[in-house]
Amino acid sequence: MVTLTSIVQEIDRRAETREIGRLQEIRQELKGLARLPCHGIFHPQTIFEEGEGSYAFHYGGRKELQFNVGFEPKKRLRHGVAFSFDPSRALPDPELLVPLVERFNEFLTFWPRQFSDMLMWRWDESGRSADYPPSPIEADLVRSGVFVSWEECNL
Protein backbone atom coordinates (compact mmCIF):
# COMPACT_ATOMS: atom_id res chain seq x y z
CA MET A 1 0.00 0.00 0.00
CA VAL A 2 1.32 3.44 -0.94
CA THR A 3 1.26 5.93 1.91
CA LEU A 4 1.64 9.67 1.85
CA THR A 5 4.83 9.30 3.90
CA SER A 6 6.35 7.05 1.24
CA ILE A 7 5.34 9.52 -1.49
CA VAL A 8 6.86 12.45 0.42
CA GLN A 9 10.06 10.48 1.02
CA GLU A 10 10.29 9.78 -2.72
CA ILE A 11 9.72 13.48 -3.51
CA ASP A 12 12.58 14.34 -1.14
CA ARG A 13 14.82 11.69 -2.70
CA ARG A 14 14.17 12.87 -6.26
CA ALA A 15 14.54 16.52 -5.25
CA GLU A 16 18.14 16.00 -4.15
CA THR A 17 19.41 16.54 -7.72
CA ARG A 18 17.13 19.51 -8.46
CA GLU A 19 17.00 23.12 -7.33
CA ILE A 20 13.90 22.46 -5.17
CA GLY A 21 16.08 20.09 -3.15
CA ARG A 22 17.87 23.21 -1.86
CA LEU A 23 14.62 24.63 -0.45
CA GLN A 24 15.74 24.56 3.18
CA GLU A 25 19.13 26.10 2.29
CA ILE A 26 17.37 28.84 0.33
CA ARG A 27 14.99 29.48 3.24
CA GLN A 28 18.00 29.60 5.61
CA GLU A 29 19.68 32.25 3.44
CA LEU A 30 16.54 34.35 2.90
CA LYS A 31 15.47 34.27 6.53
CA GLY A 32 18.98 34.62 8.00
CA LEU A 33 18.63 31.44 10.04
CA ALA A 34 21.70 30.40 12.02
CA ARG A 35 21.32 26.74 11.09
CA LEU A 36 19.63 24.63 8.46
CA PRO A 37 16.03 24.02 9.62
CA CYS A 38 16.00 20.40 8.38
CA HIS A 39 17.32 18.29 5.54
CA GLY A 40 14.93 17.70 2.69
CA ILE A 41 11.75 19.51 1.80
CA PHE A 42 9.49 17.76 4.29
CA HIS A 43 9.89 16.77 7.93
CA PRO A 44 8.00 14.12 9.94
CA GLN A 45 6.32 16.97 11.90
CA THR A 46 4.74 18.27 8.67
CA ILE A 47 3.34 14.95 7.41
CA PHE A 48 -0.16 14.04 8.61
CA GLU A 49 -1.37 10.54 7.70
CA GLU A 50 -5.14 10.66 8.12
CA GLY A 51 -6.47 8.22 5.51
CA GLU A 52 -8.08 10.00 2.56
CA GLY A 53 -7.44 13.32 4.33
CA SER A 54 -3.67 12.81 4.53
CA TYR A 55 -1.52 15.84 3.72
CA ALA A 56 1.99 17.19 4.05
CA PHE A 57 3.62 20.58 3.60
CA HIS A 58 7.22 21.67 3.43
CA TYR A 59 9.00 22.31 6.70
CA GLY A 60 8.46 26.01 7.50
CA GLY A 61 5.35 26.17 5.34
CA ARG A 62 2.96 27.36 8.05
CA LYS A 63 4.33 30.91 7.85
CA GLU A 64 4.64 31.14 4.04
CA LEU A 65 3.26 29.91 0.76
CA GLN A 66 3.63 26.19 1.25
CA PHE A 67 4.38 23.28 -1.05
CA ASN A 68 1.53 20.92 -0.24
CA VAL A 69 0.67 17.34 -1.21
CA GLY A 70 -2.20 15.22 -0.04
CA PHE A 71 -4.94 12.77 -0.82
CA GLU A 72 -8.36 13.86 -1.94
CA PRO A 73 -11.39 11.58 -1.65
CA LYS A 74 -11.11 8.39 -3.71
CA LYS A 75 -7.36 8.43 -3.04
CA ARG A 76 -6.57 11.04 -5.72
CA LEU A 77 -3.15 12.56 -5.05
CA ARG A 78 -3.06 16.33 -5.24
CA HIS A 79 0.00 18.54 -5.28
CA GLY A 80 0.50 22.27 -5.49
CA VAL A 81 0.95 25.34 -3.35
CA ALA A 82 -1.28 26.67 -0.60
CA PHE A 83 -1.82 29.11 2.22
CA SER A 84 -3.20 27.73 5.48
CA PHE A 85 -4.77 30.40 7.65
CA ASP A 86 -5.46 28.04 10.53
CA PRO A 87 -3.73 29.18 13.72
CA SER A 88 -1.01 26.97 15.16
CA ARG A 89 1.97 27.24 17.46
CA ALA A 90 4.10 28.23 14.44
CA LEU A 91 1.43 30.68 13.19
CA PRO A 92 -0.62 32.00 16.13
CA ASP A 93 -2.21 34.79 14.05
CA PRO A 94 -3.16 34.19 10.38
CA GLU A 95 -3.03 37.98 9.84
CA LEU A 96 0.77 37.59 9.79
CA LEU A 97 0.35 36.11 6.29
CA VAL A 98 -1.35 39.25 4.87
CA PRO A 99 1.86 40.75 3.38
CA LEU A 100 2.67 37.42 1.70
CA VAL A 101 -0.87 37.09 0.35
CA GLU A 102 -0.68 40.63 -1.02
CA ARG A 103 2.61 39.83 -2.76
CA PHE A 104 1.20 36.58 -4.12
CA ASN A 105 -1.92 38.37 -5.39
CA GLU A 106 0.28 40.94 -7.12
CA PHE A 107 2.29 38.17 -8.80
CA LEU A 108 -0.90 36.42 -9.87
CA THR A 109 -2.30 39.67 -11.29
CA PHE A 110 0.83 40.50 -13.29
CA TRP A 111 1.59 36.97 -14.52
CA PRO A 112 -1.73 35.09 -14.73
CA ARG A 113 -0.42 32.79 -17.46
CA GLN A 114 1.93 31.23 -14.88
CA PHE A 115 -1.23 29.70 -13.36
CA SER A 116 -3.08 28.80 -16.57
CA ASP A 117 -2.59 25.06 -15.99
CA MET A 118 -3.81 25.22 -12.39
CA LEU A 119 -7.08 25.18 -10.50
CA MET A 120 -7.82 26.89 -7.23
CA TRP A 121 -10.03 25.76 -4.36
CA ARG A 122 -10.56 26.61 -0.72
CA TRP A 123 -11.60 24.89 2.47
CA ASP A 124 -13.53 26.80 5.11
CA GLU A 125 -16.33 26.20 7.59
CA SER A 126 -18.60 25.22 4.67
CA GLY A 127 -16.20 22.49 3.52
CA ARG A 128 -14.27 22.21 0.26
CA SER A 129 -15.30 24.53 -2.56
CA ALA A 130 -15.57 23.46 -6.17
CA ASP A 131 -12.45 24.04 -8.27
CA TYR A 132 -12.27 27.42 -10.00
CA PRO A 133 -9.75 29.34 -12.14
CA PRO A 134 -6.90 30.94 -10.17
CA SER A 135 -7.64 34.42 -8.91
CA PRO A 136 -6.30 36.70 -6.18
CA ILE A 137 -7.14 35.65 -2.63
CA GLU A 138 -10.02 37.75 -1.36
CA ALA A 139 -9.31 39.62 1.89
CA ASP A 140 -12.20 37.90 3.70
CA LEU A 141 -10.50 34.51 3.19
CA VAL A 142 -7.50 35.50 5.31
CA ARG A 143 -9.04 34.26 8.52
CA SER A 144 -8.83 31.38 10.93
CA GLY A 145 -9.88 28.01 9.54
CA VAL A 146 -9.41 28.78 5.83
CA PHE A 147 -7.11 26.87 3.49
CA VAL A 148 -6.55 28.08 -0.10
CA SER A 149 -4.86 25.83 -2.65
CA TRP A 150 -3.62 25.87 -6.25
CA GLU A 151 -2.88 22.60 -7.98
CA GLU A 152 -2.30 21.31 -11.47
CA CYS A 153 -5.56 20.72 -13.25
CA ASN A 154 -4.30 17.99 -15.57
CA LEU A 155 -3.90 15.29 -12.92
C-alpha positions in Angstrom: 0.0 0.0 0.0 1.3 3.4 -0.9 1.3 5.9 1.9 1.6 9.7 1.9 4.8 9.3 3.9 6.3 7.0 1.2 5.3 9.5 -1.5 6.9 12.5 0.4 10.1 10.5 1.0 10.3 9.8 -2.7 9.7 13.5 -3.5 12.6 14.3 -1.1 14.8 11.7 -2.7 14.2 12.9 -6.3 14.5 16.5 -5.3 18.1 16.0 -4.1 19.4 16.5 -7.7 17.1 19.5 -8.5 17.0 23.1 -7.3 13.9 22.5 -5.2 16.1 20.1 -3.2 17.9 23.2 -1.9 14.6 24.6 -0.5 15.7 24.6 3.2 19.1 26.1 2.3 17.4 28.8 0.3 15.0 29.5 3.2 18.0 29.6 5.6 19.7 32.2 3.4 16.5 34.4 2.9 15.5 34.3 6.5 19.0 34.6 8.0 18.6 31.4 10.0 21.7 30.4 12.0 21.3 26.7 11.1 19.6 24.6 8.5 16.0 24.0 9.6 16.0 20.4 8.4 17.3 18.3 5.5 14.9 17.7 2.7 11.8 19.5 1.8 9.5 17.8 4.3 9.9 16.8 7.9 8.0 14.1 9.9 6.3 17.0 11.9 4.7 18.3 8.7 3.3 14.9 7.4 -0.2 14.0 8.6 -1.4 10.5 7.7 -5.1 10.7 8.1 -6.5 8.2 5.5 -8.1 10.0 2.6 -7.4 13.3 4.3 -3.7 12.8 4.5 -1.5 15.8 3.7 2.0 17.2 4.1 3.6 20.6 3.6 7.2 21.7 3.4 9.0 22.3 6.7 8.5 26.0 7.5 5.3 26.2 5.3 3.0 27.4 8.1 4.3 30.9 7.9 4.6 31.1 4.0 3.3 29.9 0.8 3.6 26.2 1.2 4.4 23.3 -1.0 1.5 20.9 -0.2 0.7 17.3 -1.2 -2.2 15.2 0.0 -4.9 12.8 -0.8 -8.4 13.9 -1.9 -11.4 11.6 -1.6 -11.1 8.4 -3.7 -7.4 8.4 -3.0 -6.6 11.0 -5.7 -3.2 12.6 -5.1 -3.1 16.3 -5.2 0.0 18.5 -5.3 0.5 22.3 -5.5 1.0 25.3 -3.3 -1.3 26.7 -0.6 -1.8 29.1 2.2 -3.2 27.7 5.5 -4.8 30.4 7.6 -5.5 28.0 10.5 -3.7 29.2 13.7 -1.0 27.0 15.2 2.0 27.2 17.5 4.1 28.2 14.4 1.4 30.7 13.2 -0.6 32.0 16.1 -2.2 34.8 14.1 -3.2 34.2 10.4 -3.0 38.0 9.8 0.8 37.6 9.8 0.3 36.1 6.3 -1.4 39.2 4.9 1.9 40.8 3.4 2.7 37.4 1.7 -0.9 37.1 0.3 -0.7 40.6 -1.0 2.6 39.8 -2.8 1.2 36.6 -4.1 -1.9 38.4 -5.4 0.3 40.9 -7.1 2.3 38.2 -8.8 -0.9 36.4 -9.9 -2.3 39.7 -11.3 0.8 40.5 -13.3 1.6 37.0 -14.5 -1.7 35.1 -14.7 -0.4 32.8 -17.5 1.9 31.2 -14.9 -1.2 29.7 -13.4 -3.1 28.8 -16.6 -2.6 25.1 -16.0 -3.8 25.2 -12.4 -7.1 25.2 -10.5 -7.8 26.9 -7.2 -10.0 25.8 -4.4 -10.6 26.6 -0.7 -11.6 24.9 2.5 -13.5 26.8 5.1 -16.3 26.2 7.6 -18.6 25.2 4.7 -16.2 22.5 3.5 -14.3 22.2 0.3 -15.3 24.5 -2.6 -15.6 23.5 -6.2 -12.5 24.0 -8.3 -12.3 27.4 -10.0 -9.7 29.3 -12.1 -6.9 30.9 -10.2 -7.6 34.4 -8.9 -6.3 36.7 -6.2 -7.1 35.6 -2.6 -10.0 37.7 -1.4 -9.3 39.6 1.9 -12.2 37.9 3.7 -10.5 34.5 3.2 -7.5 35.5 5.3 -9.0 34.3 8.5 -8.8 31.4 10.9 -9.9 28.0 9.5 -9.4 28.8 5.8 -7.1 26.9 3.5 -6.5 28.1 -0.1 -4.9 25.8 -2.7 -3.6 25.9 -6.3 -2.9 22.6 -8.0 -2.3 21.3 -11.5 -5.6 20.7 -13.3 -4.3 18.0 -15.6 -3.9 15.3 -12.9 
